[in-house]
Amino acid sequence: MASAQRAPVGDSVPVPGALPAKPASSPAAVIELLRKPKQIPNSVKFMLGGLSGCMATMVVHPLDVVKNRMQLSGEGGAAREHKTSLHAIRSIAAKEGVLGLYAGLSAGLLRQATYTTTRLGVYTWLFERFSGPGGQPPNFLQKTGIAIVAGSIAATVGTPAELSMIRMTADGRLPVDQRRNYKNVFDALIRIAKEEGVIKLWRGYLPTVGRAMVVNVAQLVSYSQSKEILIESGMSMVAVLLRVKHFTPDLFYVQDT
């Protein structure tokens, strides 16, 4: 009678119906995962970038109103209307109501939907185009050039909305008979084009482009470069925080050494 064949010592014997053991993720495996993120369609990236900007505008727009009013305060040698930011907030709320702090909100939202959407979308698209065949990111100089191009394109698209926003936020400080009383951002765009000419929609274009270039380099390039350095240095858990979309159960097996 043949004896039953024994499994070699140290080998695991599979149990019928049992799930295979899940290998522990090593830091190297996590880093490799972070280097190869799931691809998101560019159209979705554009939409998410604009949506995030619009959500931020809903919160910070009153500060834009206060900033514009204070910058125009004392124009033409007149006495300053607002001594401090709090004084400006109280004054606007008293004279125009609380909603006065949201004057020009439609223009602010359109600015974010155009400028921010284009800025983030073009940067991401060019970043992918200039990445190496193995997924290697562009070098620092390439990132800087990409950010400058993205910022200039975004400023070109967003300047008309920004011009409308500045006029709408400042309208309440003018005498009643001198106010433009734009109904919304689209009314402002149409009236400016009709009354002053289409080219006037890009008034202040060059300073706006210069600012957009600097902002893009300071924000996007520094973020991309820092993330790359952290991933290459093996700081996997910090890299995970920089890639929130990769928070899956597998990553909680990571142990930094």
ROVEXDREN-430272 format. One record per residue: x, y, z of N, C-alpha, C in turn. Coordinates in steps of 0.05 Angstrom, whole numbers, plus 5000, padded with zeros to 4 digits. Layout:
<recs>
XYZXYZXYZ/...
</recs>
This chain:
<recs>
501749765000500050005000501850255000/501350424981503150664978502550865001/504650965012504351155034503651435022/502151595038501251855028503652045026/503652195004505952364999505752615017/507952665031507952895049508953145035/507753365043508753615032511453685044/513253805029515853875040515554065064/517354025083517354185107517754475099/516154655110516454945105514555045083/513554855067511654945046508854975058/507355175049504655205059502855035042/500954895055499054725042496554885037/495754915011493355075006490854945018/489155115029486655015041484455075021/482854865014480654904995478755125004/478155314986476355534991477655775005/480155745013481455975027482556165007/482556425014483656634997486656624999/488056674977490956684978492056894996/494256845009495457035027496257285013/495757515025496357775013499157855020/500857895000503657965006503758245018/505558275037505958535049507158725029/506158965028507259165010509859285022/511959285006514459405015514559695007/516259855020516460135011517160164982/518759984971519559994943517059954925/515259774934512859714918510959964919/510860094942509160334944510160554926/512860594927514060804910513560744881/513760494873513160424845510260474838/508460434858505660494853505160784850/506560944866506261234864507361344838/509361214826510461294801508661244778/506861054781505060984760502161014768/501261264772498561314781496561244759/494061204767491961154748491461404731/491161354705490761584687487961694689/487861954691485262094692484962254666/482762244653482362394628482862684632/484162814612484763104614482263264618/480063184606477563334609476663344639/477163114653476363104681478263274697/480863284690482763444704482063744701/481263824677480464094672478064164690/476063984691473664034705474164054735/475763864746476363864775477964114783/479764194766481364434772479564684774/477764714754475864944755473964924778/472964684784471064654806472364724833/474864644837476264704862476665004865/477265144842477565434843474965574849/472765474838470165594843469365564872/469965334884469265284912470965474930/473465514923475165704938474065984936/473166064912472166334908469766394926/467966194929465666224946466466314975/468766224983469666285010471266555012/473066594993474866824995473967064980/471767054965470967284949470667544965/469467534989469267785005471967915009/474067755012476767865015477668004990/476967894967477568024941476268294940/473668304948472268564948473668764966/474368684990475768865009478468944997/479968764986482568834974482269044952/480369004934480069194912479169464922/477369464942476469724953478769874967/480369724982482569854996484769954976/485169804954487169894935486270154920/483670184917482570414904482070644923/482170594949481670794969483771014968/482971264968484871484966485671544937/484271434918484871484889484571774883/486371874867486272154858486872354880/488172274901488872454923486672494943/484472344940482272364959482972234985/481472295006482072175032481471875032/483071725046482671435047479971365059/478571185046475971105055476070895077/478070725076478270505094480970495107/480970495134483470495149484670215151/482970015156483869735158481969555144/482669305142480869105129478269085144/478369075171475869055187474169295183/475369535181473869775176472469765149/473869655129472669625102470369435103/470669215117468469025118465969145131/466369285154464169415168462869625150/464469785136463469995120461769885096/462869685083461369565060458769445069/458869295092456469165102454369375110/455269605121453369805131452069955107/453670015087452670175064451170015043/452169765038451069605016449769345025/449869295052448869035062450968825060/450368605074452368385074452868275046/450868275029451268185002453168354986/453668604996455568774982458368654983/458968485002461568345004461768134982/459568064970459667864948459068004921/459468264919459168394894461168284873/460168224849461968114829462567824832/460967674848461467394852461367234826/459367304809459167154783461667184766/462867424767465367464752467667304765/467667294792469767144805469566844798/467166744797466766464790467566404761/466866594743467666554715470666574712/471866744728474866764727476066504734/475066374756476166124764475565904744/473165914732472465704713474165724687/475165964682476865994658479765994665/480666164683483466194689484565944703/483365864725484365634740484165374725/481865334711481565094695483665074674/484265284660486265284640489065254651/489565394673492265384686493065104694/491264974709491864704719491764494697/489764524679489464334658491764334638/492564574629494864594610497464494623/497864574648500264484662500464174663/498264054671498163764673498563624646/497263734625497463624599500363644588/501563874591504363914582506263744598/505763724624507363564642507463274632/505263164624505062894614506462874587/506163074570507363064544510363064545/511463204565514463224567515563014586/513962844596514962624613516362414595/518262274606519762074590518161834584/519161654566517661414558517161224581/518861234601518461064625516961204647/515761434641514361584662516061774678/518561814669520362004683519262284680/519062434702517962704701519862894687/518963114677520763324665522663424686/524963524677526863644696525863914705/527364034723526464294736526064514715/527964544697527664754676525264704658/524764454652522464394635519864454650/519864384676517464444692516964744693/519164904696518865194697517765294670/518765194648517765284622514865204618/514064964627511364874625509465064642/510365134666508765304683508465584671/510565684659510365954646508465944623/508565744606506765724584503865694593/503465524613500765474623499665734636/501265874650500366124663499666334642/501266364621500766564601498166504586/497766244579495266174566492866214584/493066144609490866184628490166474631/492266644633491766934636490367044611/491066944588489767044563486766974564/486166734573483366644574481866794597/483166834619481766934643481667234647/483267384632483367684636480567814633/478967754613476367894611474667854636/474567614647473067564671474267714695/476867724696478167874719477568174717/477668284693476968564689474168614698/472368444691469568474699469268454730/470768264742470568234771471568484785/473768604776474868844789472869074787/471669104764469769324760467269274778/466369034779463868974794464368994824/466668914833467268934862467669224870/468569394852469169674859466869864853/464769764840462469934832461170064855/460969934878459470034901460770284914/463270334908464570564920464170814904/463170794880462671024863460071174870/459871424864457371564867455171424851/452671444861450471294848450271354819/450571604811450271684782452571594765/454771494777457071404761457371104761/455670964775455970674776455170544750/456570324743455970184718453569994722/453169894746450869724752450669484733/452869344730452769104714450968894729/449268764714447368564725448868314734/450668224717452267984722454768004704/456367794705458967804690458467804660/456367674651455767664622454867944612/453268074629452468344622454868524621/456668494640459168654640460868604615/461168354608462868294584461568414559/458968384556457568484532457768794531/457268924553457269214553460069324549/462069204561464769304556465569274527/464869054515465469004486463969204469/461469264475459869454459460669744463/461069824489461470104495464470184492/466369994495469170074495470769924474/469569714462471069554442471969294454/472069084438472768824447475568814459/477468964447480168954457480469044486/478569214495478669314522478169094543/477168874534476768644553479368544563/481568604549484268514557485968744568/484668944579486069164592487669054616/490169134618491869034640492868754635/492968674609493668394602496468324610/498368504604501268434609501868394639/500968564657501468504685500068254694/497768194683496267954691497867704682/498967714658500567494648503067454665/504367674672506767654688506167534716/503967614728503267504754502567204751/501167134730500466854726502866674723/504866774709507366624705508766574732/508966784748510266764774508766574792/506166604793504466434810504766134802/504666084776504865814767507565684774/509665834771512365724778512565684808/511565874823511765854852510065634864/507765584852505965384863506365114851/506065094825505964834812508764704810/510764864802513464744799514564664826/514164824847515164754873513764504884/511164484879509664244887510663994873/510864014846511763784831514563694838/516363894842519163824848519363714876/517863824895517963714923516863434924/514763374910513563114909515562914897/516862994876518862814863521162754881/522162954896524362914914523562724937/521162764948520262594969519962304961/518862264937518461984927521261854922/523062004910525761894904527261834930/526761984951528261944976527161714992/524961594984523861364998522061445021/521261695023519461775044516661715035/516061455036513561355023511061465036/510961485062508561575075507961865069/510062025067509662305059508762315031/509862155014508962144986506162054983/505261875001502461795001500662035006/501462205025499762435031499662625008/501662624991501662794967500162674944/499362424947497762284927495262164940/493462334949491162244965489562034950/489462054924487861874908488861594910/491261544920492361274923491861154950/490261284967489661174993487960924990/489160694987487760444985488560265009/487160055015487859885038490759775035/491759735011494459625008496559805021/496060075020498160255029498360255060/496460155073496660155103498359925113/499459765094501359555103504259665102/504559915094507260025091508460075118/510960005121512560065145515160195136/515560445143517960575136520260475153/522560435141524960345155527060555155/
</recs>
